[in-house]
Amino acid sequence: MKPNLRVGVVYDLRNPPASGIDNQQFYAEILDQAAWLDDLGMDLIWFTEHHFVDDGYLPSWIPVASAMAARTQNIRFSSDISILPLYQPVRLAEDLAVLDNLSGGRAEIGVGLGYVPQDFAGYGLSVSERVSRTDEALEILRHCFSGRRFSFSGKRYKAEDVIIKPDYVQPNGPPLWVAASSKAGALRAVRFDANLLPQGPYETTIEVWLEALKANGRDPDDYRIGIIKSCFVTDDKERDWAAIRTAERFRMEYYARAFEAAGRGAPPDQDKERISQNWVVGDVDHCVSELNAFIRQNRITDLVTWAVPPGLRTGAVEASLHRFATEVVPRLKQASL
């Protein structure tokens, strides 16, 4: 059965000093916004993660999701992505069990390898270990999510006589997502029976993942494909887009530095070979048309827009988010049926 389209927002909680608001008040405004988005019927709140960034880039999303869970009823929480090599996987599984219970079964988890040297250095880890740490951690998470007692012994991790308590609300634990920027990442998602977060070209991520699922006797319609593809709804682009564009340039400056430090070239939305995650900006009809085409072309089931660009207050995006939730999203869902 074809998966239903789910739509929402993503946060990084970056708060540059020039914003003029302290972090405590900023977080409070974000929690208020999350409750408002839940009332508007949005399906998803995702979080991105980086570490030791001057503007406070969110390093720990589960506490924020837990606070939001107390303020919401239906919206689901996940990450795009949690940098899995930085986590002790059994502890991560326990934290997710607590979030799953606090939220009434609304927790998911998206993971990836990570790439920023600063993230790894601060934890005393080597970027060169990221693949082995990720693969072993995924294997451990799958054991944890099963609800059965297990032991594990690998190159990076060991676990003896483990069973996660409290029990997960969701059978088999929170839905698992794996990020892929290459064929290897797509095959990793298949190997660990995960949904896909494509961060590279369609041909070497989504296409490879779909073909591998079928080769393994699995139905792609049993899985989901999610991506950040932002939308700003306005009838006057010249008037309203300038402040958002400036904030987005600030956001991308961090990624440019991070990709340079990692020796990876251009950030994702500047690499023409990747699935475009550039903003869609315009009136309702334009946004619906562009996003519908994007969803069909890339088989997207889960789409999130950046909620609050860095340096701005929640009020700066309120009008756009309201129109996105009430005018754009219903038409996207109708077209996806």
C-alpha positions in Angstrom: 0.0 0.0 0.0 1.3 3.4 -1.0 2.5 5.4 2.1 0.6 8.5 3.0 2.3 11.8 2.6 3.5 13.4 5.9 4.6 17.0 6.1 6.2 19.1 8.8 9.1 21.3 9.9 12.8 20.9 10.9 14.7 22.8 13.6 18.4 23.3 14.2 17.8 25.9 17.0 20.7 28.1 15.8 20.7 31.4 17.7 23.4 33.8 16.5 24.4 36.5 19.0 23.1 39.2 16.6 19.5 37.8 17.0 19.1 39.8 20.2 17.3 37.0 22.1 18.8 34.8 24.8 18.7 31.0 24.3 16.2 30.4 27.1 13.6 32.7 25.6 14.4 31.4 22.1 13.8 27.8 23.2 10.5 28.9 24.9 9.3 30.5 21.6 10.2 27.3 19.7 8.2 25.2 22.1 5.2 27.5 21.7 5.6 27.3 17.9 5.6 23.5 18.1 2.3 23.4 20.0 0.9 25.8 17.4 2.0 23.6 14.5 0.4 20.6 16.2 -2.8 22.5 16.4 -2.5 23.3 12.7 -2.3 19.6 11.9 1.3 19.3 10.9 2.6 15.7 11.0 6.3 16.0 11.7 9.0 17.8 13.6 12.6 16.9 12.7 15.8 18.1 14.2 19.3 18.4 12.8 22.4 18.0 14.9 26.0 19.4 15.1 28.3 20.2 17.9 30.4 23.0 19.4 29.0 25.6 17.1 29.1 29.3 18.3 25.5 29.9 17.4 24.3 27.0 19.6 23.5 24.6 16.8 21.3 21.9 18.5 23.6 19.2 19.9 20.9 17.1 21.6 17.5 16.8 20.1 15.8 14.2 22.3 15.4 16.5 25.3 13.8 19.1 23.0 11.5 16.5 21.5 10.5 15.4 25.0 9.6 18.9 26.0 7.6 19.3 22.8 5.9 16.0 23.4 4.4 17.4 26.6 2.9 20.3 24.6 1.5 18.3 21.6 -0.9 15.5 20.9 -0.2 14.2 17.4 3.0 15.5 15.8 5.9 13.0 15.4 9.5 13.6 16.3 12.7 12.4 14.5 16.1 13.6 13.4 17.7 14.2 10.1 20.2 13.3 11.3 21.6 12.0 14.6 25.3 11.6 14.1 25.3 7.9 15.1 29.1 7.4 15.6 29.0 9.9 18.4 26.4 8.0 20.4 26.7 5.0 22.8 24.0 3.0 21.1 22.5 1.3 24.1 22.2 4.6 25.9 20.6 6.1 22.7 18.1 3.2 22.7 17.2 3.9 26.3 16.7 7.6 25.6 14.5 6.8 22.7 12.4 4.4 24.9 11.8 7.3 27.3 10.8 9.6 24.5 8.6 7.0 23.0 6.7 6.7 26.3 6.6 10.4 27.0 5.2 11.0 23.5 2.8 8.1 23.4 4.6 6.4 20.6 5.5 9.4 18.5 9.3 8.9 18.3 11.4 8.0 15.3 15.1 8.2 14.7 17.2 9.2 11.6 20.9 8.5 11.7 23.9 9.1 9.5 27.7 8.8 9.5 28.5 12.5 10.2 31.4 14.2 8.5 32.5 17.4 10.4 35.9 16.9 12.0 35.0 19.2 14.9 32.0 17.1 15.9 34.3 14.0 16.2 37.3 15.7 17.8 35.2 17.1 20.7 34.2 13.5 21.6 37.7 12.2 21.2 36.8 10.1 18.2 38.3 9.8 14.7 36.3 10.4 11.6 38.0 7.4 10.1 36.0 5.2 12.5 32.6 6.5 11.5 31.6 3.6 9.2 32.4 0.8 11.6 30.9 2.7 14.5 27.7 3.4 12.5 27.3 -0.2 11.3 27.8 -1.7 14.8 25.5 0.9 16.4 22.8 0.2 13.9 23.0 -3.5 14.6 22.8 -2.8 18.3 19.8 -0.5 17.8 18.0 -3.2 15.9 18.6 -5.6 18.8 17.4 -3.0 21.3 14.3 -2.2 19.3 13.3 -5.9 19.2 12.4 -5.9 22.8 14.4 -9.1 23.3 17.4 -9.7 25.5 20.7 -9.8 23.7 24.5 -9.6 23.9 26.9 -8.1 21.3 30.6 -8.0 20.8 32.2 -6.0 18.0 35.2 -3.9 17.2 33.8 -0.7 18.6 31.1 -1.7 21.1 30.2 -4.5 23.5 26.9 -5.1 25.3 26.1 -7.9 27.6 22.7 -9.3 28.6 20.8 -6.2 27.6 17.1 -5.6 27.4 15.7 -2.1 27.0 13.4 -0.9 29.7 10.9 0.8 29.8 9.4 -1.1 26.8 8.8 0.9 23.7 5.3 2.0 23.0 5.7 1.2 19.3 6.2 -2.5 18.4 9.8 -3.0 17.2 10.8 0.4 18.5 10.9 3.8 16.9 10.9 3.7 13.0 14.5 3.8 11.8 15.8 6.0 9.1 19.3 5.9 7.5 20.8 8.8 5.6 22.5 8.0 2.3 24.7 10.3 0.2 26.1 7.3 -1.9 25.4 3.8 -3.0 27.0 2.5 0.1 24.6 4.5 2.3 21.6 3.3 0.3 22.6 -0.3 0.7 23.2 0.3 4.5 19.6 1.4 4.8 18.4 -1.8 3.1 20.7 -3.9 5.2 19.2 -2.5 8.4 15.7 -2.5 7.1 15.4 1.3 7.4 13.5 4.1 5.7 15.7 6.4 3.6 17.0 10.0 4.0 18.5 10.7 0.6 21.4 13.2 0.7 23.0 12.6 -2.7 22.0 12.0 -6.3 18.8 10.1 -7.0 20.6 7.5 -9.1 23.0 6.5 -6.3 20.6 6.9 -3.3 16.9 6.4 -4.0 17.3 4.3 -7.1 19.8 2.0 -5.5 17.7 1.7 -2.4 14.6 0.8 -4.3 16.3 -1.8 -6.5 18.0 -3.4 -3.5 14.7 -3.6 -1.6 13.1 -5.4 -4.5 16.1 -7.7 -4.9 15.7 -8.7 -1.3 12.0 -9.5 -1.7 10.7 -6.4 0.0 8.0 -4.0 -1.1 9.2 -0.4 -1.4 5.7 0.7 -0.5 6.3 -0.6 3.0 9.0 2.1 3.5 9.3 5.8 3.5 11.6 8.4 1.8 12.1 11.7 3.6 13.9 15.0 2.9 14.3 18.6 3.9 12.8 20.7 1.1 11.9 24.2 2.4 9.0 26.3 1.3 8.2 30.0 2.0 4.7 31.0 1.1 4.2 34.7 0.1 2.3 36.8 -2.4 5.1 39.4 -2.4 8.4 37.7 -2.8 10.3 41.0 -3.2 9.0 42.3 0.1 9.0 39.1 2.3 11.9 36.9 1.0 14.8 39.2 1.7 15.1 38.5 5.4 14.7 34.8 5.0 17.3 34.7 2.2 19.8 36.5 4.4 19.3 34.1 7.2 19.6 31.1 4.9 22.9 32.5 3.6 24.1 32.5 7.1 22.9 28.9 7.6 24.8 27.8 4.5 28.0 29.5 5.5 28.4 27.0 8.3 27.9 24.1 5.9 30.4 25.5 3.5 33.0 25.7 6.2 32.1 22.2 7.5 32.3 20.7 4.0 35.6 22.4 3.4 37.0 21.1 6.7 35.8 17.6 5.8 37.3 17.8 2.2 33.8 17.2 0.7 33.5 20.2 -1.7 30.2 22.1 -1.9 27.3 21.7 0.6 24.3 19.6 -0.6 22.2 22.4 -2.1 25.1 23.8 -4.0 26.0 20.5 -5.7 24.0 20.3 -9.0 24.2 16.5 -9.0 22.3 16.1 -5.7 18.6 16.1 -5.3 17.9 19.8 -5.0 17.0 21.0 -1.5 16.8 24.7 -2.5 13.9 26.7 -1.2 10.6 26.9 -3.0 9.4 30.6 -2.7 6.2 32.1 -4.0 2.4 32.1 -3.8 0.3 29.0 -2.9 -0.2 27.9 -6.4 3.5 28.1 -7.2 4.5 26.2 -4.0 2.0 23.5 -4.6 3.1 23.0 -8.2 6.8 22.9 -7.4 6.5 20.7 -4.4 4.1 18.3 -6.1 6.5 17.8 -9.0 9.4 17.3 -6.5 7.5 14.7 -4.5 6.5 12.8 -7.6 9.9 12.9 -9.2 11.7 11.7 -6.0 9.0 9.4 -4.5 9.0 11.5 -1.3 6.7 10.3 1.5 7.9 12.7 4.2 8.8 16.4 3.5 9.8 19.0 6.0 10.6 22.7 5.7 13.0 24.7 7.8 10.9 26.3 10.5 13.0 29.2 11.8 16.1 30.3 9.8 19.0 31.3 12.1 18.9 34.8 13.6 15.1 35.2 13.1 12.3 35.0 15.6 9.4 32.6 15.2 7.1 35.5 14.3 9.1 36.1 11.1 7.9 32.8 9.6 4.5 32.6 11.2 2.4 33.8 8.3 4.3 31.6 5.8 4.0 28.5 8.0 0.3 29.1 8.6 -0.4 29.3 4.9 1.9 26.3 4.2 0.0 24.2 6.8 -3.5 25.3 5.9 -3.3 26.0 2.1 -0.3 24.2 0.6 -0.2 20.9 2.6 -3.8 19.9 2.1 -3.3 20.2 -1.7 -0.1 18.2 -1.6 -1.8 15.4 0.3 -4.7 15.3 -2.0 -2.5 15.1 -5.0 -0.5 12.3 -3.4 -3.5 10.0 -3.0 
